[in-house]
């Protein structure tokens, strides 16, 4: 249970760092505060966290494709950056999927 919460918190902080780099401070605040939804023991908070994790994984994939495009245009290598962003996207997706476990869903009633 604690591991799943920590994974979501790390995924949220990684996305907050991305938005901080883009100077989107409102999104930084949203990402930083998102793990606080675990404090509400309701199913809607769990579903919202899952949706946020899936949206974050999608964001990382979009960022990876944009990075490929920019780096190809400038003639720079893009493989390492895409591998890193792909790993972050996979990490975030898995963190969201782990919220479907029985241990979590039993603690968050409908």
Backbone torsions as a table, in degrees:
resi	resn	phi	psi	omega
1	UNK	NA	-49.3	-178.7
2	UNK	-64.5	-39.2	179.2
3	UNK	-60.4	-41.4	179.8
4	UNK	-64.4	-38.9	178.7
5	UNK	-67.4	-42.1	179.3
6	UNK	-63.6	-40.3	179.7
7	UNK	-62.7	-43.1	178.0
8	UNK	-64.9	-40.5	179.7
9	UNK	-63.4	-41.6	178.5
10	UNK	-66.0	-42.9	178.3
11	UNK	-61.3	-40.3	179.0
12	UNK	-66.2	-40.2	179.0
13	UNK	-68.6	-35.5	175.6
14	UNK	-62.8	-43.0	178.9
15	UNK	-68.3	-36.5	176.5
16	UNK	-62.1	-39.2	177.7
17	UNK	-64.1	-38.1	177.4
18	UNK	-62.8	-46.8	-179.5
19	UNK	-68.9	-31.1	176.0
20	UNK	-63.5	-39.9	178.2
21	UNK	-63.0	-31.5	178.4
22	UNK	-90.2	5.1	-179.8
23	UNK	60.7	34.4	175.4
24	UNK	-99.9	79.8	-169.9
25	UNK	-71.1	-26.5	175.7
26	UNK	-66.2	-43.2	178.2
27	UNK	-68.9	-30.9	174.0
28	UNK	-61.3	-45.4	179.7
29	UNK	-64.2	-40.8	179.5
30	UNK	-64.1	-45.9	-179.2
31	UNK	-65.6	-38.8	-179.8
32	UNK	-68.9	-34.9	-178.5
33	UNK	-85.3	-15.5	-175.2
34	UNK	-54.7	-44.0	179.7
35	UNK	-62.4	-16.3	176.3
36	UNK	-66.1	-14.8	176.3
37	UNK	-64.2	-19.4	176.3
38	UNK	-64.8	-19.9	-179.8
39	UNK	-70.7	-25.8	174.8
40	UNK	-85.9	119.7	-178.1
41	UNK	-88.2	54.8	178.4
42	UNK	-124.1	151.9	-178.1
43	UNK	-63.9	-34.1	-178.2
44	UNK	-61.8	-35.2	179.7
45	UNK	-67.9	-37.5	177.6
46	UNK	-66.7	-42.7	178.7
47	UNK	-64.7	-41.2	178.6
48	UNK	-62.8	-40.7	177.1
49	UNK	-64.0	-39.3	177.3
50	UNK	-64.2	-45.8	179.5
51	UNK	-62.4	-38.6	178.1
52	UNK	-65.5	-38.1	178.5
53	UNK	-66.1	-41.6	179.1
54	UNK	-67.4	-38.9	176.7
55	UNK	-65.6	-36.8	177.6
56	UNK	-65.9	-41.1	177.5
57	UNK	-62.7	-39.8	176.5
58	UNK	-64.1	-40.5	177.7
59	UNK	-59.7	-44.2	179.6
60	UNK	-63.1	-37.0	179.0
61	UNK	-68.1	-42.1	177.8
62	UNK	-62.4	-42.7	178.3
63	UNK	-62.1	-38.9	179.2
64	UNK	-63.2	-43.9	179.1
65	UNK	-65.3	-38.6	176.8
66	UNK	-65.1	-38.7	179.4
67	UNK	-66.1	-39.7	176.4
68	UNK	-58.9	-46.9	-177.7
69	UNK	-60.9	-47.5	-178.1
70	UNK	-65.2	-44.2	-177.6
71	UNK	-69.8	-33.2	175.7
72	UNK	-66.9	-38.1	179.2
73	UNK	-66.2	-33.4	-179.1
74	UNK	-91.6	-3.3	177.9
75	UNK	77.4	18.5	179.8
76	UNK	-95.9	160.0	178.2
77	UNK	-70.8	140.6	-177.3
78	UNK	-125.2	-6.5	-172.5
79	UNK	-65.5	-44.3	-178.8
80	UNK	-63.9	-43.0	-179.6
81	UNK	-63.3	-40.0	-179.6
82	UNK	-70.0	-36.6	176.5
83	UNK	-63.4	-40.9	179.0
84	UNK	-66.3	-48.0	179.9
85	UNK	-65.3	-35.3	175.6
86	UNK	-64.0	-40.7	177.7
87	UNK	-65.4	-39.5	178.2
88	UNK	-66.4	-40.8	178.0
89	UNK	-63.5	-43.0	178.8
90	UNK	-65.2	-42.4	177.1
91	UNK	-58.2	-45.8	-178.7
92	UNK	-66.7	-40.2	178.0
93	UNK	-63.3	-45.4	179.4
94	UNK	-64.0	-39.3	177.5
95	UNK	-60.0	-40.6	177.2
96	UNK	-68.8	-40.3	179.7
97	UNK	-66.5	-33.1	179.8
98	UNK	-67.6	-15.3	176.3
99	UNK	-74.8	-4.9	176.8
100	UNK	-86.9	-0.7	-175.4
101	UNK	-67.9	156.7	-178.6
102	UNK	-63.7	-37.1	-179.0
103	UNK	-60.7	-38.1	179.5
104	UNK	-76.6	-48.9	-173.8
105	UNK	-65.3	-27.1	177.4
106	UNK	-70.2	-28.9	-179.7
107	UNK	-85.1	-8.2	-179.1
108	UNK	-122.4	87.1	-176.5
109	UNK	-69.7	158.3	-178.8
110	UNK	-71.2	NA	NA
